[in-house]
Amino acid sequence: MELHNVRITVIKCECFKDLQEKYLADPRSGPCPMFHEGDEFIVTPDDWAHLMRGRFCSEAWDCVSRYVYAAMNGGAIMKGWTNDDGMMIACCNDGTRPVIFKIERLDQQAADF
C-alpha cells in the first residue's frame, strides 16, 4: 500500500476571553500555550504509529487524527467539501481557545514504512 506523509499547519489560534472569564476555573487562561500560527508538523507513518511522540497536544490529535489517517492512506480527506480533496481544515475542541489546522496529504510517496 502506498503511504503518504501529511503536513499539519497551524493557521489560526483563537482565544475567547469572554468565555474564559465566564466558564473557566482560571478566567485568565489565555490562548493555547502549545501551538502558534505557522507551526508545521510533518507526520510520517512512523509518527502516526507512535502518536506523534508527544509533539502534539493529545486533545488536538484526537480531533485531527482521523483526517491525517485518511490522507496518509491516500484517500480524499473530505471529497467535495474543500477545494482540494487532499486538504482539510479542522480544529481542536477547546471551545475557549481553539486552534485551527490545515491538514495536507503530501502526494510524494512516504519513505519505506
C-alpha positions in Angstrom: 0.0 0.0 0.0 1.3 3.4 -0.9 1.5 5.6 2.2 1.9 9.4 2.2 3.4 11.9 4.6 1.0 14.5 5.9 1.6 18.2 6.8 -0.3 19.8 9.6 0.0 23.6 9.7 -1.5 25.8 12.4 -3.3 28.6 10.5 -5.1 30.3 13.4 -5.2 30.4 17.2 -8.3 31.9 18.7 -8.9 33.0 22.3 -12.4 33.8 23.6 -11.7 35.7 26.7 -15.3 36.4 27.5 -16.0 32.6 27.6 -12.9 32.0 29.7 -14.0 34.7 32.2 -17.5 33.2 32.4 -16.7 29.5 32.5 -13.1 28.6 33.4 -11.6 28.0 36.8 -8.7 30.3 35.7 -10.5 33.1 33.9 -7.2 34.4 32.6 -6.1 31.2 30.9 -5.3 32.9 27.6 -4.6 31.4 24.2 -3.4 27.8 23.8 0.2 27.6 25.0 1.0 24.6 22.8 0.6 25.9 19.3 1.4 29.2 17.4 0.3 30.3 14.0 2.7 29.0 11.4 3.7 25.9 13.3 4.2 23.0 11.0 4.3 19.2 11.6 5.2 16.6 9.0 3.5 13.3 10.0 5.2 10.1 8.7 3.7 6.7 9.0 6.1 6.0 11.9 5.0 9.2 13.7 1.4 8.1 13.3 2.1 4.7 14.8 3.7 6.4 17.8 1.1 9.1 18.3 3.4 12.0 17.3 5.9 11.1 20.0 4.5 13.7 22.4 5.0 16.6 19.9 1.2 17.3 19.6 -1.5 18.1 22.1 -3.4 14.9 22.8 -6.8 16.6 22.6 -6.0 18.3 19.3 -4.6 15.0 18.0 -7.9 13.3 18.8 -9.7 15.9 16.7 -7.4 15.7 13.6 -6.0 12.2 13.6 -8.9 10.7 11.5 -8.1 13.2 8.7 -4.4 12.5 9.0 -5.0 8.8 8.7 -7.2 9.2 5.6 -4.7 11.4 4.0 -1.8 9.1 4.9 -3.5 6.2 3.2 -4.1 8.3 0.0 -7.8 8.9 0.5 -9.7 12.1 -0.2 -9.9 13.8 3.2 -13.3 15.5 2.6 -14.2 14.9 -1.0 -16.2 17.7 -2.4 -16.1 19.8 0.9 -12.8 21.6 0.3 -11.4 22.9 -3.0 -8.7 20.3 -2.8 -9.5 16.7 -1.9 -6.1 16.2 -0.3 -6.6 19.0 2.2 -8.9 19.6 5.2 -9.4 22.5 7.7 -10.1 21.2 11.2 -9.8 22.4 14.7 -9.2 21.2 18.3 -12.2 21.0 20.6 -11.1 23.6 23.2 -14.1 25.9 23.0 -12.5 28.9 24.6 -9.1 28.7 22.7 -9.5 26.7 19.6 -6.6 26.1 17.2 -7.3 25.8 13.5 -5.3 23.3 11.5 -4.7 22.8 7.8 -4.1 19.1 7.0 -2.5 18.3 3.7 -1.7 15.0 2.0 1.8 15.2 0.6 1.4 13.3 -2.7 5.1 12.2 -2.8 5.2 8.6 -1.5 6.4 8.3 2.0 9.8 6.7 2.6 9.8 3.0 3.4 7.3 2.2 6.1 
